Amino acid sequence: MDAFNRVKANKGAAGVDAQSLVEYEKNLKDNLYKLWNRMSSGSYFPKPVKGVEIPKKSGGTRLLGVPTVEDRIAQMVGRLYFEPIVERIFHKDSYGYRPGKSAIDAIGTTRKRCWEYDWVIEFDIRKLFDNIEHELLMKAVRKHTECKWFLLYVERWLKAPFQMPDGAIVERTSGTPQGGVISPVLANLFLHYAFDRWMADKNPENPWARYADDGVVHCRTKEEADTLLERLKKRMLSCQLEIHPDKTRIVYCKDANRKNTHEHTLFTFLGYEFRPRVAKNKNGQYFIGFTPAVSSQARKSFRESIREIRRQSNGVTLDEVAWRMNPVIRGWANYFGRFCPSSMKKELSKVNLALVRWAMRRHKSLRRKPARALDWLGTCAKIRPNLFAHWEMGVVPAV
């Protein structure tokens, strides 16, 4: 029941059996009893994983694996058992999918270290969730538990075939589906031995931060970075993984006190772009610092989300538009307002331009009259300053 409640809180789509959470819950007691009975007797076998293609921010698509509701509950049972066991041994600088840790924590740590180290290796592991080698992963799992039911079902979850978008069934010999409940814990365990422990044992002088398959490593010199990157590539290959050639680079953390030059002086990590920026110290003096702020890709993605809501909001009231936009605005602002909030607010001001366009389409008296629409929106903001989340933050229409 605890596992079901957690799966329900995460929501999610139906799997290959087309059974939704709502439908499963209609006969919850019997459904959970049957699942418990099969898991207890060893007769539980997961259904194929539904493959769903989603667009990637960098272009192309990513194949997510969506297990059935029942299989998600079963995986959550396994996760609730296994996660506390391995969580104790995970490295403090592994941030992805871990209780009590977040992407913002990783950004804050990386920000401080960029002030201390001149060079950064920005790296990405290509198709991590698709390429994890099953036997190596099971070797790591067995190192931490002898629980027979868990070992049995982890192997079955790993081997469950994919049902592709065209209906074809594809057997799996590697990987753990990105979208599976148990997958984040298994991926973190695999990379704990493939990367985290290797860095701590072989490269203790180089601090790092990793969030799933994205990470950064700090170095003192360019030569050190070159050498370490080559060794990292070989290490990943020995674990049947590959460093992504197009998303991996060595970056010079250029600031007012660093006089060297290099072709790369910026990198993006977890949506934040680290690069030289004008900053102000405690005495009010301006200087060039190497700091994070919302990336251009994150800006573009946010604008597209707002634009899509605006396009789908023809014929509705301003209150309805606010209801649709506010969760997106709040979530985006909460994340990107933690560092260099002025960059975040600058982007939020463009939401008002989207609202002006909406107003011109919604009200005949405002059509093709942007100045009048802006005045109308400004009046709305004065009367109801809490209607939109960004108005509450002081980002109101400029009239």
N, C-alpha and C positions, 0 to 999 in steps of 0.2 A: 504493500500500500504506500509506503514511503517512496519507493521507486516510481510508482505511478504518479504520485503527486508532483514529484520533481519533473517527470517527463511532461506532465500536463502544463506545468508552469513554463516550460521551454517552448510550448506550442509545437509547431511543425506540421508538415503535410503528411498525407496518407502514403503508405508504401505500395508495394505491388498488389496487395489484396484490396486496395481502395478503401480500407476501413479507417475512418477518421477517429480522432480522440473522443468526439461526442458520441459516435456510434459505439465505440468500445466501452464507454462509461455507462451506457444504458443497461448493460448486464455485467457491471463491474465485478461484483462478488464472485460470480461463476467464472468469469474470464480469468480473474487473478488466481482462483483456486486451480483451474485447469493448467495454467502456466506453472504454478508452484508444483503441482503434481508431476508434470513432465520434467521440470528441471530437477526435482528431487530423485526421480527414478532414472535419469540419464536418457530419457526418450525425447528430450527437446531438441529440435533441429530448426535453425533459423531459416526463414524464407529468403529467396533472392533479394538483393538490394536494388532498389529502384534508382537507376541512373538519371540524373536531371542536369542538363547543361545550363549554366548560368554565365552571363557575360563577365569577363575580367576587365578591371579598370585599365589594364595595359593593352587591351585588345584581345580578340579571340574568346574562347569559352573555357570554363572549368567544369569538369564532371563531378558533381556531388553525388554521394550515395545516400539514399534515404531508406533506412530500414522500416519495416512495418511498426505500428504502434506496439504490438506485443514484443517484437524484438528489441525495440528501444527500452521497454520496461525491463526485459531480461538483462540487457547490457547495463542498465542503471543499477540493477542488483549487483552485478559483477563489479561495477565501478565503486559502489559504496563499500564493498568488501576490500578491494585492492588499493584504491587511491590512498587511504591513510597509511598503508604499509610502505608504499614507495615515496610518498610525499616527504617522509622524514629524511630520505637520502638525497633528494633533489637539491641542486645547487641554488644558492640565493639569487644568482643572476639569470636564472631561467624563469621567465615571467609569463609565458603563454599558458592559458587554460588552467591556472593554478589558483586555489582558494587563497584569498588574502593578498594576491598580487595582480597588477594591472599593467596595461600598456603605458599609462601615465607614469607609473613607477619606473619603467624601463627608460622612458624619455628623460625623466629627472636625473637618473643615474648617469646616463650617457652625456647629458648636458654638462655635468660637473667634470666628468673625465675628459671631455674635449678641451677643457681649460688646462688640464694637467698634461695631456699627451698631444703631440703635434700631428700625429698621423692616425688615420682610421682605415680599417678594412671593412667595407660594407659588403656583406655577402648574402646570398639567397641560395637555398638548397632546392634544386629543381625537382618538382613533383614529389615532394617528400612523402605525402600520404599514399601515392601510387607505387612508390618504389621500395618501401621498407621490406627487407628480406625476411620472410616468415620464420625460417629456422633460427636466424640470429635473434629475432625478436623473442621467440619462444625460449631461447637459451637465457635471455635476460629475465623473462617472466619467471622461469623456474628457479632462478637464483634467489627470488624473493618470496616464493610460496611453493608449498607442496600440496596445496588444496586441490583435490582431484576434480571436483566439479568445475572449479574455475579454470583450470588448465584445459579440461575437455571442451568447455564452451568457448574459450578464447580461440582455440584452434578452429572450431566450427564457424565462429563469427568471421575469422580471417579468410576462410575458404568459401564462404557463402558467395555464390556467383552474382554477377551484375545482370540486371535486365536493362538493356540499353533503351534509349528513347524510341528506337524503331521496333522494339519488342524482342530483339535478339538476346539470347542468353549467352553470356561470356564468362567462362571459368576464370578464377583469379589464382595466380601463383605468387603474387607479391602484393604488398600494400595493405592498408587498413582504411576503409572508406572515409573520406572527409565528409562528415555528416553523421557518422556513427557516434553514439553516446560514449562508448569505451575508447574510441580512436584517439582523442587528445591525450589520455593517460598513457596509452601504449606508445604513441609517438614521442612523448616526453621521455619515457623510459628508454626508448631506443636511442634518442639523441643524448640522453644522460651519459651513456657509455660511448657513443660514437663521437660526441663533441665535448660535452661539459667536463667529463672526467679527464678526457685527453688534454684539454686546455689546462685544467688545474694541475695535472701531473707533469705535463711536458712543457707547458708555457706559463708558469705561475707568475711571471713578470708582466704578462699582458692581460689586463682586465678586459672583460667582454660583457655583452648583454645579448640574450637570445629570446625571441618571442616566436615559438614554433619554428618555422623554417626561415625566418628573417633574423639577422643578427649583425652586430658590429664588434670588432676587436680593435683595441687601442694599442698603438706602437709609438716608440720614441723617435725612430728614424725611418726614412724611406727604405733603406736597405733592410732593416728589420721587418718592415711590412712586406717587401717583396719576397723575402725568404719564407716568412710565415705563411703567406698566401699559397705558395707552391706546396708547402708541407700540408696545409689544410686541404688542398685539392686531392693530394695523394691519400690523406686520411679518409676522406669521404669516399673515394673510389674503393678503398679497402673494405668499406662497410656497404658497398653496393649502392652508394649515393653519388650525386654529382653536384658540384658547385655551378650555379647558373652563370654561363659566361657573359651574358648581356646585363645581368643585374648585380654583378660583383665588380668592385673597383677599389682602388686605393685613393684616399682623399686626404688632402692637406688642409688642416684646420686653420685656415688663414685668419689672422686678426691684426690689430694694430702693432703688436709686438713681434709678430712672426714675419720675417722679411723674405723668406724663400718664395719661389713660384712653382706652380704645378698645374697641369691641365685640368685637374679636378679639385675644386675648392668647395664643393657642396655634396651632400648626400641626403637621401630621404629614408626615414626610419619610422614605421608605424604612423604614416600620414603627416609627420612633421618633417619639414625641410631644414636641415642644419646648414648654415652658410654665414659668411661675414655680414654683419648688420650694424647699423648705427644704433648705439645704445647710450643710456645716460647713467652715470654713476651717482653715488649718494650725495656728492657735492654739486650735482647739476651739470657736470661737464660731459660733453659728448665724446664718444670714442667708438672704434670699430671692434666689435666682439663677435665671437663665433657662437651663435645661438640658434635655437629652434623656433620655428613659427609654422603656421599652417602651410602646407605645400600647395603648389599650383594644381596638382592632380586632385587634392582634397577640395580645393575651391571649385574646380570644374564639376566634380561629382555632386557637391552641394547645390550648385546652380542648376544642374540638371534635375535634381530631386524637386527643387522648388518650382522649376519650370513645368515639370510634369504635373504637379499638384494644381498649378494655375490652369493648365490646359484642361484638366478634368473637373474644373470647378465652375464652368460656365453655367449660369442659371441658378447658382446657390447664393445664399446670403454671405455677408462678410463674416458673420459669426461661424458659419460652417467652414469657410476658408481658414479662419484662425484655428478651428478645431483640427483641421487636417494638417496644417503647417506646423503648429506649435511643437508637437513631439519631435519633428525633424530638427527644428530650430534649436530647441533646448538640448537635445542630445549632441548636436554638432557643436554648439557653443560651450557646453560643459566640458567637452573633450579638448577643443582647440583654444579655449580661453585660459587654459592653465599656464601657457607660456606665450609671451608676446601677444597679449589679448587685443592690442590695438589692430593687429593684422586680422584677427577674427572679426572684430567689430566693423572693420572696413568692408569685409565681405558681407556682413549682415545688412549693411546699408543698401545693398543691391536688392534685398528682399522687398524693400519699399518700391523700387522700380518695377518689380514684378507685380506688386499690388496695384500700381498705377495702371499697368497694362490690363490687369483684370478689371479694374474699375471702368476703363474706357470701353471694354467689351460688354460689361454688365449693365451700364447705365447709358441710355441713349443721349442724355444731355451732356455726357462727357466724351463722347466719341470724337476721335481726332483732335482732342483738346487736352494734351498732356499737362499743361500748366494748371488748368482748372481741376483736372483729376488729382494733381498733387496737392492743391489747396484743400480739396474735399477730404483727401486722406489725412492731411495734417490736422484738419478739424476733428476727424474721427479719433486721432491719436490724443488730442487734447481732452476730448470728452471721455474717452475710454482708454487711458494709458496702459492698462493691463490686458488689453484684448489680445495683443500679439506678444510673444515671449521676448522678441528683440526690442519692442517698445518699452517693456519693463526694464531692460538693460540700458535705456537711454538712447537707443538707436532709432530715432523718430524721423519722420519725413521732413526734409529741409524745404520749408515754404518761404 
